[in-house]
Structures are given as structure tokens and as C-alpha cells.
Amino acid sequence: MTRHAHHEQLIAELAGAARADEVAALIVVGSAARGSARPDSDVDIYRVVDDAAFDAALARGEVSWIEPREDAWPGGYVDVKLISRGLMERAKTEAMTRSARRSSGRPWCTIGPE
């Protein structure tokens, strides 16, 4: 596992900013989260916000953006995506339903009546 100091510093800075912005959680994904990032890799994050904040951002078309961070490393940037608590809960429920269907031997996706 490879961790780069400039990625770690930026993630810590983003976490601090998220707390100030009343973001419920900051989820780091991708190579920086796996520890397989190259020195020039971006940082991929999900900002978890409440449903109202997500709906407002969606109406403005601002649920995904690239944030240049040349101050962190040459060519550096953060790939930001918003997700709401409600969307996370629905994803969890759907994943559990699919898992239960697979373990019961029933297909998780059907066409037509079951």
C-alpha cells in the first residue's frame, strides 16, 4: 500500500472544510482510498449531505465537479460527487434485497411477472 503525503494532507484539509460546511460525511474512494495512487493521481470523494441540500444542488446541476488543486501537487485535482443520506439508504436497501434474492436462489433481476 502506497500513501502519498500530499494526498493525505489534502484529504485532511477536505475533511476539515466538510465539517465547516456541515457535510455529514466525506467518503474517500478510488486509488487514494485503496493506497494504490500514483503521485499524480487525483483524489475522489463523495460528500454526504442531507436530502434537501442534495435536491437543491441537483436543481442547480451541481452534484459533481472537478476541483483543481495545483496548490497540493502539480496537476492536482479532486473529483467531487455529492450523495444524499436518502440515496445511500436506498442503495443499501437495494443491495440487501439483491443479496437476499441471490442467496435464496431467486434471480435479483427478472423480466415479466415472477
C-alpha positions as a Markdown table, in Angstrom:
| # | Residue | x | y | z |
|---|---|---|---|---|
| 1 | Met | 0.0 | 0.0 | 0.0 |
| 2 | Thr | 1.4 | 3.4 | -1.0 |
| 3 | Arg | 0.3 | 6.6 | 0.6 |
| 4 | His | 1.5 | 10.0 | -0.6 |
| 5 | Ala | 1.8 | 12.8 | 1.9 |
| 6 | His | 0.3 | 15.4 | -0.4 |
| 7 | His | -2.8 | 13.2 | -0.8 |
| 8 | Glu | -3.1 | 12.6 | 2.9 |
| 9 | Gln | -2.7 | 16.4 | 3.6 |
| 10 | Leu | -5.4 | 17.3 | 1.1 |
| 11 | Ile | -7.8 | 14.7 | 2.4 |
| 12 | Ala | -7.3 | 16.1 | 5.9 |
| 13 | Glu | -7.9 | 19.6 | 4.6 |
| 14 | Leu | -11.1 | 18.5 | 2.8 |
| 15 | Ala | -12.4 | 16.8 | 5.9 |
| 16 | Gly | -11.9 | 20.0 | 7.9 |
| 17 | Ala | -13.7 | 22.0 | 5.2 |
| 18 | Ala | -16.5 | 19.4 | 5.1 |
| 19 | Arg | -17.1 | 19.8 | 8.9 |
| 20 | Ala | -17.3 | 23.6 | 8.4 |
| 21 | Asp | -19.8 | 23.1 | 5.5 |
| 22 | Glu | -22.0 | 20.9 | 7.7 |
| 23 | Val | -21.3 | 17.9 | 5.4 |
| 24 | Ala | -22.5 | 14.7 | 7.2 |
| 25 | Ala | -19.5 | 12.6 | 6.0 |
| 26 | Leu | -16.7 | 12.7 | 3.5 |
| 27 | Ile | -16.1 | 9.3 | 1.8 |
| 28 | Val | -12.7 | 8.9 | 0.0 |
| 29 | Val | -12.8 | 6.3 | -2.8 |
| 30 | Gly | -10.6 | 5.3 | -5.7 |
| 31 | Ser | -6.8 | 4.8 | -5.7 |
| 32 | Ala | -6.1 | 7.3 | -2.8 |
| 33 | Ala | -8.5 | 5.2 | -0.6 |
| 34 | Arg | -7.1 | 1.9 | -1.7 |
| 35 | Gly | -3.5 | 3.1 | -1.2 |
| 36 | Ser | -2.7 | 2.4 | -4.9 |
| 37 | Ala | -2.5 | 6.1 | -6.0 |
| 38 | Arg | 0.4 | 7.3 | -8.1 |
| 39 | Pro | 2.0 | 10.6 | -7.1 |
| 40 | Asp | 0.0 | 12.4 | -9.8 |
| 41 | Ser | -3.4 | 10.6 | -9.1 |
| 42 | Asp | -6.4 | 12.6 | -8.3 |
| 43 | Val | -8.5 | 12.3 | -5.1 |
| 44 | Asp | -12.0 | 11.0 | -5.5 |
| 45 | Ile | -14.5 | 11.9 | -2.8 |
| 46 | Tyr | -18.2 | 11.7 | -2.0 |
| 47 | Arg | -19.7 | 14.5 | 0.1 |
| 48 | Val | -22.7 | 13.1 | 2.0 |
| 49 | Val | -25.3 | 15.8 | 2.5 |
| 50 | Asp | -28.9 | 15.9 | 3.7 |
| 51 | Asp | -31.6 | 15.3 | 1.2 |
| 52 | Ala | -32.6 | 19.0 | 0.9 |
| 53 | Ala | -29.1 | 20.1 | 0.2 |
| 54 | Phe | -28.7 | 17.3 | -2.4 |
| 55 | Asp | -32.1 | 18.3 | -4.1 |
| 56 | Ala | -31.0 | 21.9 | -4.2 |
| 57 | Ala | -27.6 | 21.0 | -5.7 |
| 58 | Leu | -29.3 | 18.7 | -8.2 |
| 59 | Ala | -31.7 | 21.5 | -9.3 |
| 60 | Arg | -28.6 | 23.7 | -9.9 |
| 61 | Gly | -26.8 | 20.9 | -11.8 |
| 62 | Glu | -24.1 | 20.9 | -9.1 |
| 63 | Val | -23.8 | 17.3 | -7.9 |
| 64 | Ser | -20.5 | 16.5 | -9.5 |
| 65 | Trp | -17.4 | 18.7 | -10.2 |
| 66 | Ile | -13.7 | 18.8 | -10.6 |
| 67 | Glu | -11.9 | 21.0 | -8.1 |
| 68 | Pro | -8.4 | 21.9 | -9.3 |
| 69 | Arg | -5.8 | 21.7 | -6.5 |
| 70 | Glu | -2.5 | 22.8 | -8.1 |
| 71 | Asp | -1.5 | 24.0 | -4.6 |
| 72 | Ala | -1.4 | 20.4 | -3.4 |
| 73 | Trp | 0.7 | 19.0 | -6.3 |
| 74 | Pro | 1.3 | 19.9 | -9.9 |
| 75 | Gly | -1.8 | 18.9 | -11.9 |
| 76 | Gly | -3.6 | 18.0 | -8.7 |
| 77 | Tyr | -7.4 | 17.9 | -8.6 |
| 78 | Val | -10.3 | 16.5 | -6.6 |
| 79 | Asp | -13.2 | 14.7 | -8.3 |
| 80 | Val | -16.1 | 15.6 | -6.1 |
| 81 | Lys | -19.6 | 14.0 | -6.1 |
| 82 | Leu | -22.5 | 14.7 | -3.8 |
| 83 | Ile | -24.7 | 12.0 | -2.4 |
| 84 | Ser | -27.6 | 12.3 | 0.0 |
| 85 | Arg | -28.3 | 10.2 | 3.0 |
| 86 | Gly | -31.6 | 9.2 | 1.4 |
| 87 | Leu | -29.8 | 7.9 | -1.7 |
| 88 | Met | -27.3 | 6.0 | 0.5 |
| 89 | Glu | -30.2 | 4.4 | 2.4 |
| 90 | Arg | -31.9 | 3.4 | -0.9 |
| 91 | Ala | -28.7 | 1.9 | -2.3 |
| 92 | Lys | -28.2 | -0.1 | 0.9 |
| 93 | Thr | -31.8 | -1.4 | 0.9 |
| 94 | Glu | -31.4 | -2.4 | -2.8 |
| 95 | Ala | -28.1 | -4.1 | -2.2 |
| 96 | Met | -29.6 | -6.1 | 0.7 |
| 97 | Thr | -32.6 | -7.0 | -1.4 |
| 98 | Arg | -30.3 | -8.2 | -4.2 |
| 99 | Ser | -28.2 | -10.2 | -1.8 |
| 100 | Ala | -31.2 | -11.9 | -0.3 |
| 101 | Arg | -32.5 | -12.8 | -3.7 |
| 102 | Arg | -29.2 | -14.3 | -4.7 |
| 103 | Ser | -28.9 | -16.3 | -1.5 |
| 104 | Ser | -32.4 | -17.6 | -1.9 |
| 105 | Gly | -31.7 | -18.8 | -5.4 |
| 106 | Arg | -34.1 | -16.3 | -7.0 |
| 107 | Pro | -32.7 | -14.0 | -9.6 |
| 108 | Trp | -32.2 | -10.4 | -8.5 |
| 109 | Cys | -33.5 | -9.1 | -11.8 |
| 110 | Thr | -36.5 | -10.6 | -13.6 |
| 111 | Ile | -38.4 | -9.7 | -16.8 |
| 112 | Gly | -42.1 | -10.0 | -16.5 |
| 113 | Pro | -44.1 | -11.4 | -13.6 |
| 114 | Glu | -42.2 | -13.6 | -11.1 |
